[in-house]
Amino acid sequence: MRYLRLISWFCVMILSLPADAANCLDAQGLETLRRQETDYLLGRVPPAFRHAIEDGKLHLVMSAVEGDGCRAQVNFTLLADELAEATRILEADPAKRIMLASQGYGLPESAAPSAEFAVDPKTLKVLHQETLQVAPLGRLLASVELLYATLSQARAVVDEHAVNTTPWGSAFRTQQMQGCAERLSADGDAGAACLCKVDALASVVDERQMEFQLYVRSNPYAKATGAGRTFAALEQRIDQRCGLRRKS
């Protein structure tokens, strides 16, 4: 009896999908799409995006769309306060906002943006032309990226008197120790010098703030905004105190 109920539930789920979409996008296919797009954004969009997902402030849902071909719709649920914060930041810099607009970039128009797109029915991958910025999905993804790039750059600003009381996790400390050893050399014991630096940084910024700094350092455009200037000066003083210098 339980088996029959499960079969009945499965049939209802399939029938609830639009007729055309049911042929290519079942519940599993939609979940595959959602996971693919989330992973794509996690690999591309600055740290504030991942933090929003981790904190449950951002949700991404896929649904099948009725019509010709294999089509889906992505729906984002963003935090309205974060969208408002990014809007204030860009409005305070009209020249930057105008430049971005001239290049086709803009923030999401609402906290619940969505876009339809075509999917390859065989591979269940988004068609390449749908990811271009002239397509609805491409524009939406670009707007989400701009939102979290704006927030990440703003949150990378560190107060020169900042103090952190939240210890770094062991994995994160190890990662930063390795990064130090790869980029810097020491007058004496390199391990001790890097430990000196990691301890000093951990006393000032938490892991997330450090992630913002690493993002700014790796992104020429973000670095050009000056978002990491205060941290860079702080890091230079720590390097000198710990006897570290950049490898030639």
Phi and psi in degrees as GROMACS dihedral restraints (atoms count N, CA, C in turn):
[ dihedral_restraints ]
;  ai    aj    ak    al  type     phi  dphi    fc
    3     4     5     6     1   -61.8    20    10
    4     5     6     7     1   -39.4    20    10
    6     7     8     9     1   -62.3    20    10
    7     8     9    10     1   -41.5    20    10
    9    10    11    12     1   -65.2    20    10
   10    11    12    13     1   -37.9    20    10
   12    13    14    15     1   -64.2    20    10
   13    14    15    16     1   -39.1    20    10
   15    16    17    18     1   -64.3    20    10
   16    17    18    19     1   -42.4    20    10
   18    19    20    21     1   -61.2    20    10
   19    20    21    22     1   -42.5    20    10
   21    22    23    24     1   -63.1    20    10
   22    23    24    25     1   -43.6    20    10
   24    25    26    27     1   -62.3    20    10
   25    26    27    28     1   -42.0    20    10
   27    28    29    30     1   -62.8    20    10
   28    29    30    31     1   -42.1    20    10
   30    31    32    33     1   -63.5    20    10
   31    32    33    34     1   -40.9    20    10
   33    34    35    36     1   -63.4    20    10
   34    35    36    37     1   -41.4    20    10
   36    37    38    39     1   -61.5    20    10
   37    38    39    40     1   -43.8    20    10
   39    40    41    42     1   -66.0    20    10
   40    41    42    43     1   -43.2    20    10
   42    43    44    45     1   -66.9    20    10
   43    44    45    46     1   -24.1    20    10
   45    46    47    48     1   -74.7    20    10
   46    47    48    49     1   -15.5    20    10
   48    49    50    51     1   -78.7    20    10
   49    50    51    52     1   151.0    20    10
   51    52    53    54     1   -55.9    20    10
   52    53    54    55     1   148.4    20    10
   54    55    56    57     1   -56.1    20    10
   55    56    57    58     1   -47.8    20    10
   57    58    59    60     1   -69.1    20    10
   58    59    60    61     1   -41.7    20    10
   60    61    62    63     1   -68.2    20    10
   61    62    63    64     1   -30.2    20    10
   63    64    65    66     1   -61.5    20    10
   64    65    66    67     1   -23.5    20    10
   66    67    68    69     1   -74.5    20    10
   67    68    69    70     1   -21.8    20    10
   69    70    71    72     1  -126.9    20    10
   70    71    72    73     1   -25.0    20    10
   72    73    74    75     1  -126.9    20    10
   73    74    75    76     1    94.1    20    10
   75    76    77    78     1   -91.3    20    10
   76    77    78    79     1  -173.0    20    10
   78    79    80    81     1   -58.9    20    10
   79    80    81    82     1   -39.6    20    10
   81    82    83    84     1   -66.8    20    10
   82    83    84    85     1   -41.1    20    10
   84    85    86    87     1   -63.1    20    10
   85    86    87    88     1   -39.8    20    10
   87    88    89    90     1   -65.9    20    10
   88    89    90    91     1   -38.6    20    10
   90    91    92    93     1   -67.2    20    10
   91    92    93    94     1   -36.8    20    10
   93    94    95    96     1   -62.2    20    10
   94    95    96    97     1   -44.0    20    10
   96    97    98    99     1   -60.7    20    10
   97    98    99   100     1   -46.3    20    10
   99   100   101   102     1   -60.7    20    10
  100   101   102   103     1   -43.1    20    10
  102   103   104   105     1   -66.7    20    10
  103   104   105   106     1   -40.5    20    10
  105   106   107   108     1   -62.4    20    10
  106   107   108   109     1   -46.7    20    10
  108   109   110   111     1   -68.6    20    10
  109   110   111   112     1   -37.0    20    10
  111   112   113   114     1   -64.1    20    10
  112   113   114   115     1   -45.4    20    10
  114   115   116   117     1   -62.7    20    10
  115   116   117   118     1   -39.0    20    10
  117   118   119   120     1   -60.0    20    10
  118   119   120   121     1   -46.7    20    10
  120   121   122   123     1   -69.0    20    10
  121   122   123   124     1   -38.3    20    10
  123   124   125   126     1   -62.0    20    10
  124   125   126   127     1   -33.3    20    10
  126   127   128   129     1   -81.9    20    10
  127   128   129   130     1   -13.8    20    10
  129   130   131   132     1  -115.7    20    10
  130   131   132   133     1   -38.2    20    10
  132   133   134   135     1   -88.1    20    10
  133   134   135   136     1   143.4    20    10
  135   136   137   138     1   -55.3    20    10
  136   137   138   139     1   168.0    20    10
  138   139   140   141     1   -55.0    20    10
  139   140   141   142     1   -32.1    20    10
  141   142   143   144     1   -58.8    20    10
  142   143   144   145     1   -27.6    20    10
  144   145   146   147     1   -65.6    20    10
  145   146   147   148     1   -49.9    20    10
  147   148   149   150     1   -63.7    20    10
  148   149   150   151     1   -39.3    20    10
  150   151   152   153     1   -61.6    20    10
  151   152   153   154     1   -38.6    20    10
  153   154   155   156     1   -64.9    20    10
  154   155   156   157     1   -38.8    20    10
  156   157   158   159     1   -66.8    20    10
  157   158   159   160     1   -46.4    20    10
  159   160   161   162     1   -60.3    20    10
  160   161   162   163     1   -34.6    20    10
  162   163   164   165     1   -87.7    20    10
  163   164   165   166     1     1.1    20    10
  165   166   167   168     1    72.1    20    10
  166   167   168   169     1    22.4    20    10
  168   169   170   171     1   -91.5    20    10
  169   170   171   172     1   -11.2    20    10
  171   172   173   174     1  -133.7    20    10
  172   173   174   175     1   134.7    20    10
  174   175   176   177     1  -133.2    20    10
  175   176   177   178     1   146.1    20    10
  177   178   179   180     1  -130.3    20    10
  178   179   180   181     1   122.7    20    10
  180   181   182   183     1  -125.6    20    10
  181   182   183   184     1   139.3    20    10
  183   184   185   186     1  -110.4    20    10
  184   185   186   187     1   141.8    20    10
  186   187   188   189     1  -140.4    20    10
  187   188   189   190     1   151.4    20    10
  189   190   191   192     1   -77.6    20    10
  190   191   192   193     1   149.1    20    10
  192   193   194   195     1  -117.8    20    10
  193   194   195   196     1   132.6    20    10
  195   196   197   198     1   -74.2    20    10
  196   197   198   199     1   142.8    20    10
  198   199   200   201     1   141.9    20    10
  199   200   201   202     1  -172.7    20    10
  201   202   203   204     1   -70.7    20    10
  202   203   204   205     1   143.2    20    10
  204   205   206   207     1    75.9    20    10
  205   206   207   208     1  -173.4    20    10
  207   208   209   210     1  -100.9    20    10
  208   209   210   211     1   108.3    20    10
  210   211   212   213     1  -131.0    20    10
  211   212   213   214     1   151.0    20    10
  213   214   215   216     1  -138.0    20    10
  214   215   216   217     1   168.4    20    10
  216   217   218   219     1  -130.9    20    10
  217   218   219   220     1   134.2    20    10
  219   220   221   222     1  -104.2    20    10
  220   221   222   223     1   135.6    20    10
  222   223   224   225     1  -123.9    20    10
  223   224   225   226     1   122.2    20    10
  225   226   227   228     1   -98.0    20    10
  226   227   228   229     1   143.6    20    10
  228   229   230   231     1  -118.9    20    10
  229   230   231   232     1   108.0    20    10
  231   232   233   234     1  -101.8    20    10
  232   233   234   235     1   162.3    20    10
  234   235   236   237     1   -80.7    20    10
  235   236   237   238     1   120.6    20    10
  237   238   239   240     1   -58.0    20    10
  238   239   240   241     1   -36.8    20    10
  240   241   242   243     1   -64.5    20    10
  241   242   243   244     1   -36.4    20    10
  243   244   245   246     1   -70.7    20    10
  244   245   246   247     1   -39.0    20    10
  246   247   248   249     1   -63.5    20    10
  247   248   249   250     1   -41.1    20    10
  249   250   251   252     1   -65.8    20    10
  250   251   252   253     1   -37.8    20    10
  252   253   254   255     1   -64.1    20    10
  253   254   255   256     1   -45.5    20    10
  255   256   257   258     1   -65.1    20    10
  256   257   258   259     1   -37.3    20    10
  258   259   260   261     1   -62.4    20    10
  259   260   261   262     1   -43.8    20    10
  261   262   263   264     1   -62.3    20    10
  262   263   264   265     1   -40.2    20    10
  264   265   266   267     1   -62.6    20    10
  265   266   267   268     1   -46.3    20    10
  267   268   269   270     1   -71.6    20    10
  268   269   270   271     1   -35.5    20    10
  270   271   272   273     1   -66.5    20    10
  271   272   273   274     1   -25.4    20    10
  273   274   275   276     1   -78.2    20    10
  274   275   276   277     1    -8.7    20    10
  276   277   278   279     1  -130.8    20    10
  277   278   279   280     1    76.0    20    10
  279   280   281   282     1   -56.5    20    10
  280   281   282   283     1   -38.3    20    10
  282   283   284   285     1   -62.2    20    10
  283   284   285   286     1   -43.4    20    10
  285   286   287   288     1   -66.1    20    10
  286   287   288   289     1   -42.6    20    10
  288   289   290   291     1   -62.9    20    10
  289   290   291   292     1   -41.9    20    10
  291   292   293   294     1   -65.8    20    10
  292   293   294   295     1   -41.7    20    10
  294   295   296   297     1   -62.3    20    10
  295   296   297   298     1   -44.2    20    10
  297   298   299   300     1   -63.9    20    10
  298   299   300   301     1   -41.5    20    10
  300   301   302   303     1   -63.5    20    10
  301   302   303   304     1   -36.8    20    10
  303   304   305   306     1   -67.1    20    10
  304   305   306   307     1   -23.2    20    10
  306   307   308   309     1   -94.8    20    10
  307   308   309   310     1     5.0    20    10
  309   310   311   312     1    88.3    20    10
  310   311   312   313     1    13.5    20    10
  312   313   314   315     1  -103.1    20    10
  313   314   315   316     1   139.9    20    10
  315   316   317   318     1  -159.3    20    10
  316   317   318   319     1   160.1    20    10
  318   319   320   321     1   -74.1    20    10
  319   320   321   322     1   158.8    20    10
  321   322   323   324     1   -54.5    20    10
  322   323   324   325     1   144.3    20    10
  324   325   326   327     1   -76.3    20    10
  325   326   327   328     1   -17.9    20    10
  327   328   329   330     1  -151.0    20    10
  328   329   330   331     1   174.1    20    10
  330   331   332   333     1   -82.7    20    10
  331   332   333   334     1     0.5    20    10
  333   334   335   336     1  -132.5    20    10
  334   335   336   337     1    58.7    20    10
  336   337   338   339     1   -74.4    20    10
  337   338   339   340     1   155.2    20    10
  339   340   341   342     1  -149.3    20    10
  340   341   342   343     1   164.3    20    10
  342   343   344   345     1  -157.7    20    10
  343   344   345   346     1   144.6    20    10
  345   346   347   348     1   -97.1    20    10
  346   347   348   349     1   153.2    20    10
  348   349   350   351     1  -159.2    20    10
  349   350   351   352     1   161.4    20    10
  351   352   353   354     1   -93.4    20    10
  352   353   354   355     1   147.0    20    10
  354   355   356   357     1  -124.0    20    10
  355   356   357   358     1   141.2    20    10
  357   358   359   360     1   -70.5    20    10
  358   359   360   361     1   116.3    20    10
  360   361   362   363     1   -65.2    20    10
  361   362   363   364     1   -20.2    20    10
  363   364   365   366     1   -85.8    20    10
  364   365   366   367     1   -43.8    20    10
  366   367   368   369     1   -98.2    20    10
  367   368   369   370     1   -14.2    20    10
  369   370   371   372     1    58.0    20    10
  370   371   372   373     1    34.1    20    10
  372   373   374   375     1  -107.8    20    10
  373   374   375   376     1   149.0    20    10
  375   376   377   378     1   -65.5    20    10
  376   377   378   379     1   133.7    20    10
  378   379   380   381     1   -63.8    20    10
  379   380   381   382     1   141.8    20    10
  381   382   383   384     1   -56.4    20    10
  382   383   384   385     1   -42.2    20    10
  384   385   386   387     1   -63.6    20    10
  385   386   387   388     1   -20.7    20    10
  387   388   389   390     1   -75.3    20    10
  388   389   390   391     1   -19.0    20    10
  390   391   392   393     1   -90.7    20    10
  391   392   393   394     1    -6.9    20    10
  393   394   395   396     1   -70.7    20    10
  394   395   396   397     1   152.9    20    10
  396   397   398   399     1   -68.8    20    10
  397   398   399   400     1   -14.1    20    10
  399   400   401   402     1   -82.7    20    10
  400   401   402   403     1   -11.2    20    10
  402   403   404   405     1   -95.0    20    10
  403   404   405   406     1   152.6    20    10
  405   406   407   408     1   -53.8    20    10
  406   407   408   409     1   -44.5    20    10
  408   409   410   411     1   -66.4    20    10
  409   410   411   412     1   -43.5    20    10
  411   412   413   414     1   -59.6    20    10
  412   413   414   415     1   -42.5    20    10
  414   415   416   417     1   -64.4    20    10
  415   416   417   418     1   -40.8    20    10
  417   418   419   420     1   -64.2    20    10
  418   419   420   421     1   -46.8    20    10
  420   421   422   423     1   -63.2    20    10
  421   422   423   424     1   -38.9    20    10
  423   424   425   426     1   -64.7    20    10
  424   425   426   427     1   -36.6    20    10
  426   427   428   429     1   -70.5    20    10
  427   428   429   430     1   -37.4    20    10
  429   430   431   432     1   -67.1    20    10
  430   431   432   433     1   -39.6    20    10
  432   433   434   435     1   -63.0    20    10
  433   434   435   436     1   -43.3    20    10
  435   436   437   438     1   -62.8    20    10
  436   437   438   439     1   -40.5    20    10
  438   439   440   441     1   -56.9    20    10
  439   440   441   442     1   -51.2    20    10
  441   442   443   444     1   -81.8    20    10
  442   443   444   445     1   -20.4    20    10
  444   445   446   447     1   -68.9    20    10
  445   446   447   448     1   -42.4    20    10
  447   448   449   450     1   -61.5    20    10
  448   449   450   451     1   -44.6    20    10
  450   451   452   453     1   -67.8    20    10
  451   452   453   454     1   -40.4    20    10
  453   454   455   456     1   -63.7    20    10
  454   455   456   457     1   -42.3    20    10
  456   457   458   459     1   -64.7    20    10
  457   458   459   460     1   -41.1    20    10
  459   460   461   462     1   -66.5    20    10
  460   461   462   463     1   -38.4    20    10
  462   463   464   465     1   -80.0    20    10
  463   464   465   466     1    -7.3    20    10
  465   466   467   468     1   -79.0    20    10
  466   467   468   469     1   -13.0    20    10
  468   469   470   471     1   -71.1    20    10
  469   470   471   472     1   125.1    20    10
  471   472   473   474     1  -112.6    20    10
  472   473   474   475     1   132.9    20    10
  474   475   476   477     1   -69.7    20    10
  475   476   477   478     1   135.6    20    10
  477   478   479   480     1   -64.4    20    10
  478   479   480   481     1   -16.3    20    10
  480   481   482   483     1  -107.6    20    10
  481   482   483   484     1    19.3    20    10
  483   484   485   486     1   -63.0    20    10
  484   485   486   487     1   147.3    20    10
  486   487   488   489     1  -135.3    20    10
  487   488   489   490     1   134.6    20    10
  489   490   491   492     1  -113.4    20    10
  490   491   492   493     1   131.2    20    10
  492   493   494   495     1  -113.2    20    10
  493   494   495   496     1     3.5    20    10
  495   496   497   498     1   -99.0    20    10
  496   497   498   499     1   111.7    20    10
  498   499   500   501     1   -61.9    20    10
  499   500   501   502     1   145.2    20    10
  501   502   503   504     1   -71.6    20    10
  502   503   504   505     1   147.5    20    10
  504   505   506   507     1   -71.0    20    10
  505   506   507   508     1   157.9    20    10
  507   508   509   510     1   -61.8    20    10
  508   509   510   511     1   -39.5    20    10
  510   511   512   513     1   -64.5    20    10
  511   512   513   514     1   -41.4    20    10
  513   514   515   516     1   -68.4    20    10
  514   515   516   517     1   -40.2    20    10
  516   517   518   519     1   -61.2    20    10
  517   518   519   520     1   -43.9    20    10
  519   520   521   522     1   -61.6    20    10
  520   521   522   523     1   -41.9    20    10
  522   523   524   525     1   -60.6    20    10
  523   524   525   526     1   -43.0    20    10
  525   526   527   528     1   -71.4    20    10
  526   527   528   529     1   -33.7    20    10
  528   529   530   531     1   -63.0    20    10
  529   530   531   532     1   -42.9    20    10
  531   532   533   534     1   -65.5    20    10
  532   533   534   535     1   -42.0    20    10
  534   535   536   537     1   -62.4    20    10
  535   536   537   538     1   -39.0    20    10
  537   538   539   540     1   -63.2    20    10
  538   539   540   541     1   -47.3    20    10
  540   541   542   543     1   -63.6    20    10
  541   542   543   544     1   -31.7    20    10
  543   544   545   546     1   -75.3    20    10
  544   545   546   547     1   -35.3    20    10
  546   547   548   549     1   -95.7    20    10
  547   548   549   550     1   -25.1    20    10
  549   550   551   552     1  -124.6    20    10
  550   551   552   553     1   154.2    20    10
  552   553   554   555     1  -119.7    20    10
  553   554   555   556     1   162.6    20    10
  555   556   557   558     1  -127.0    20    10
  556   557   558   559     1   158.2    20    10
  558   559   560   561     1   -69.7    20    10
  559   560   561   562     1   -32.8    20    10
  561   562   563   564     1  -124.6    20    10
  562   563   564   565     1  -124.9    20    10
  564   565   566   567     1   -69.8    20    10
  565   566   567   568     1   111.3    20    10
  567   568   569   570     1   -63.8    20    10
  568   569   570   571     1   -38.1    20    10
  570   571   572   573     1   -62.9    20    10
  571   572   573   574     1   -44.1    20    10
  573   574   575   576     1   -66.8    20    10
  574   575   576   577     1   -38.6    20    10
  576   577   578   579     1   -65.4    20    10
  577   578   579   580     1   -41.7    20    10
  579   580   581   582     1   -67.9    20    10
  580   581   582   583     1   -37.1    20    10
  582   583   584   585     1   -62.7    20    10
  583   584   585   586     1   -39.5    20    10
  585   586   587   588     1   -58.2    20    10
  586   587   588   589     1   -45.0    20    10
  588   589   590   591     1   -67.3    20    10
  589   590   591   592     1   -47.0    20    10
  591   592   593   594     1   -61.4    20    10
  592   593   594   595     1   -42.7    20    10
  594   595   596   597     1   -62.4    20    10
  595   596   597   598     1   -40.3    20    10
  597   598   599   600     1   -66.4    20    10
  598   599   600   601     1   -44.2    20    10
  600   601   602   603     1   -65.0    20    10
  601   602   603   604     1   -41.0    20    10
  603   604   605   606     1   -65.8    20    10
  604   605   606   607     1   -20.7    20    10
  606   607   608   609     1   -81.2    20    10
  607   608   609   610     1   -10.0    20    10
  609   610   611   612     1  -110.3    20    10
  610   611   612   613     1   -44.6    20    10
  612   613   614   615     1  -126.4    20    10
  613   614   615   616     1   150.6    20    10
  615   616   617   618     1   -86.3    20    10
  616   617   618   619     1  -179.8    20    10
  618   619   620   621     1   -60.1    20    10
  619   620   621   622     1   -44.8    20    10
  621   622   623   624     1   -65.3    20    10
  622   623   624   625     1   -40.8    20    10
  624   625   626   627     1   -64.2    20    10
  625   626   627   628     1   -36.6    20    10
  627   628   629   630     1   -66.0    20    10
  628   629   630   631     1   -36.6    20    10
  630   631   632   633     1   -63.7    20    10
  631   632   633   634     1   -36.1    20    10
  633   634   635   636     1   -63.9    20    10
  634   635   636   637     1   -39.6    20    10
  636   637   638   639     1   -65.8    20    10
  637   638   639   640     1   -41.5    20    10
  639   640   641   642     1   -64.7    20    10
  640   641   642   643     1   -35.7    20    10
  642   643   644   645     1   -64.8    20    10
  643   644   645   646     1   -48.2    20    10
  645   646   647   648     1   -60.8    20    10
  646   647   648   649     1   -41.5    20    10
  648   649   650   651     1   -63.5    20    10
  649   650   651   652     1   -34.2    20    10
  651   652   653   654     1   -90.2    20    10
  652   653   654   655     1    -9.1    20    10
  654   655   656   657     1  -116.2    20    10
  655   656   657   658     1   107.8    20    10
  657   658   659   660     1   -55.9    20    10
  658   659   660   661     1   -39.1    20    10
  660   661   662   663     1   -66.4    20    10
  661   662   663   664     1   -45.4    20    10
  663   664   665   666     1   -64.1    20    10
  664   665   666   667     1   -38.5    20    10
  666   667   668   669     1   -64.4    20    10
  667   668   669   670     1   -36.6    20    10
  669   670   671   672     1   -66.8    20    10
  670   671   672   673     1   -20.2    20    10
  672   673   674   675     1   -73.2    20    10
  673   674   675   676     1   -15.2    20    10
  675   676   677   678     1    83.0    20    10
  676   677   678   679     1     9.3    20    10
  678   679   680   681     1   -60.8    20    10
  679   680   681   682     1   -31.4    20    10
  681   682   683   684     1  -102.4    20    10
  682   683   684   685     1    16.7    20    10
  684   685   686   687     1   -63.4    20    10
  685   686   687   688     1   -46.5    20    10
  687   688   689   690     1   -63.4    20    10
  688   689   690   691     1   -41.8    20    10
  690   691   692   693     1   -66.1    20    10
  691   692   693   694     1   -39.2    20    10
  693   694   695   696     1   -61.3    20    10
  694   695   696   697     1   -40.2    20    10
  696   697   698   699     1   -66.4    20    10
  697   698   699   700     1   -40.6    20    10
  699   700   701   702     1   -62.9    20    10
  700   701   702   703     1   -45.6    20    10
  702   703   704   705     1   -63.5    20    10
  703   704   705   706     1   -38.4    20    10
  705   706   707   708     1   -62.8    20    10
  706   707   708   709     1   -40.8    20    10
  708   709   710   711     1   -65.0    20    10
  709   710   711   712     1   -39.1    20    10
  711   712   713   714     1   -66.6    20    10
  712   713   714   715     1   -42.9    20    10
  714   715   716   717     1   -58.1    20    10
  715   716   717   718     1   -43.8    20    10
  717   718   719   720     1   -64.8    20    10
  718   719   720   721     1   -41.7    20    10
  720   721   722   723     1   -66.8    20    10
  721   722   723   724     1   -33.4    20    10
  723   724   725   726     1   -91.8    20    10
  724   725   726   727     1     0.9    20    10
  726   727   728   729     1    74.2    20    10
  727   728   729   730     1    37.9    20    10
  729   730   731   732     1  -112.1    20    10
  730   731   732   733     1   149.1    20    10
  732   733   734   735     1  -148.2    20    10
  733   734   735   736     1   156.3    20    10
  735   736   737   738     1   -66.3    20    10
  736   737   738   739     1   140.7    20    10
  738   739   740   741     1   -70.2    20    10
  739   740   741   742     1   140.4    20    10
